[in-house]
Amino acid sequence: MKDFFKNVLATIVGLILFMLIFVALGLMSLMGIVASGSAKQNVSDNTVLVLNLSAVDEKSQPDIMSLLSNRGQGSTGLNDIVSALKKAKDNDRIKGVYFEASGIGTSFASLQEIRRALVDFRKSGKWVVAYGDTYTQSDYYLASAANTVYMNPQGMLDWHGLAVQPMFLKDAFAKIGVKYQVVKVGTFKSATEAYTEEKMSDANREQYTVFLNGTWNNICKDVAASRKVSIDQLNLYADSLVAFAPAEDQVKNKLVDKLIYANEVKGEIKKLLKLDEDDDINQISVEGMKNVKGEKRQGDEIAVYYAYGGIVDEASGSPLSQGSHNIVGSEMVKDLEQLMNDDDVKAVVIRVNSPGGSAYASEQIWHQIVQLKEKKPVVVSMGDYAASGGYYISCPASWIVAESNTLTGSIGIFGLLPDMSELATKKLGLRFDEVKTNRNSTFGSNMARPCSTEEIGILQGYVNRGYQLFRKRVADGRKQPVEEIEKIAQGRVWLGQDALKLKLVDQLGGIDEAVKKAAQLAKLDKYHTKEYPAEQSWDELFLNTTSNSNYLDGQIRAMLGDFYEPFYLLKTADSQNFLQARLPFFFKMR
């Protein structure tokens, strides 16, 4: 028996030692990968920058599994794409850009910024070549900026216009005995309609129509200028579902320059590089460009702070979760306070890409930006969205820059109250009794009963005060009377180009224009930028990746697709702040 226990103990000790050695070797390997990834990269002569873009985030999201498998980052950041194109433009060894259509997934304001960088790259006299077996509308919007657009002889080019199809969940929830009670301010505040209506309200349909047509017109204008095709003709192509026409028609339509197979593209590139048929093409990716030297840092620092995702009070999920893809109010306040007290930072650009969220967290961030602005200039650069809470945190800035396709405004507040009493009592057969000391002691017990008329009235007063505060913050930030803000508020969403006319923003452009304005306000002749918050260290990344909640959330998102966002709000309702300043965040332009 003694020998048995000795053998068992020896086995356990051996397994523990094996695991420790395995983990140690893994960490050493990871550290080596990280170290090699940060090493400066030399660019060979006659190099081509290859853009193969699928998932594009506001900022690159490090992924430990991608690092371990030597596949680079988990996603490509808009910041890295634009930076790569700038470096490539100024690098004499890089002769051109090859864009390969791969179903790029991002909104049209981000696409607009990438496309502008491609157009700027061409101004250097270098070439851009695009190829696609199949072009989505997003792919083609970027590809149309190229000198030459190739397509597979059996390929397709999708060009059908834009549409939105909001999803309404009222009847689906009713089948399981769940209803929603809403308190809100804003005729156009449509985020709650998915839970309470069967179709769009007239006001919501009006605002969708305006910004959908505005975005499509901007897309057509850019493509028409590059391809020398009239806007009217582009609309005729869209109406005829040109994607299903023979590929040869796309050449006749001047949407494509030549039909070739994928393996023939290299030959066309070699001609541009003046290479022989047997020569290899030197290539570099966006990820590789991160390690290529750019302009030498000089002058004072302008901090570029990235605030993207939904606005929440605190990081959610397991203790290991870092609240990725969210703007955590308490964390952003601390970060901005540090930038405020850093004498080396002369100005701050806040890159906002958010549909909003918690009104409370938005107010805390607003307060910190006001304090920051007292010490140094603050410029906001708006991405795809800077609406509702996203606009709340933008409005106190010294200057606001937006893309023409940015969705912004949505100055309104709502509260969403789930009523699960029918589910509990009629579907599940539960019964409730009560003993209470005061009339509203059972407020919030949504399994037992819906809110009373009195309680809804009290909540409406609470929401009204939140809206009045939001409206005043905007009026103070934009230096306009509250009455003028009210005319363009009521939860209405505006395109950036319309927001400029309404004085909700000051300038159209991207992050470059925002940085230049920050330098001007800070009176800096020489300056450099530094991005904040800093990327997670490899150990933080490891812990975050191994979070069960992050893994499960990712699996659920992949399974539900477009249905994920509305059900996510349901799942997190108890942990969310009651006052929400948020867009109808689960619509997609198609």
Buried (B, 14 or more C-beta within 10 A) or exposed (E): EEEEEEEEEEEEEEEEEEEEEEEEEEEEEBEEBBEEBEEEEEBEEBBBBBBEBEEBBBBBBBBBEBBBEEEBBBBBBBBBBBBBBBBBBEBEBBBBBBBBBBEBEBBBBBBBBBBBBBBBBBEEEBBBBBBBBBBBBBBBBBBBBBBBBBBBEEBBBBBBBBEBEBEBBBEEBEEEBBBBBBBBBBBBBBBBBBBBBEEBBEBBEEBBEBBBEBBBBBBBEBBBEBBEBEBEBBBEBBEBEBBEBEBEBBBEBEBBBEBBEEEBBBEBBBEBBEBEEEEEBBEBBBBBBBBBEBEEEEEBBBBBBBBBBBBBBBBBBBEBBBBBEBBBBBBBBEBBEEBBEBEEBBBBBBBBBBBBBBBBBBBBBBBBBBEBBEBBBBBBBBBBBBBBBBBBBBBBBBBBBBBBBBBBBBBBBBBBBBBBBBBBBEEEEEEEEEEEEEEEEBBEBBBBBBBEEEBBEBBBEBBBEBBBBBBEBBBBBBEBEEEBBBEBBBBBBBBBBBBBEBBBBBBBBBBBBBBBBBBEBBEBEEBBBEBBBEEBEBEEBBBBBEBEEBEEBEEBEEEEEEBBBBEBBBEEBEEBBBBBBBBBBBBEBE
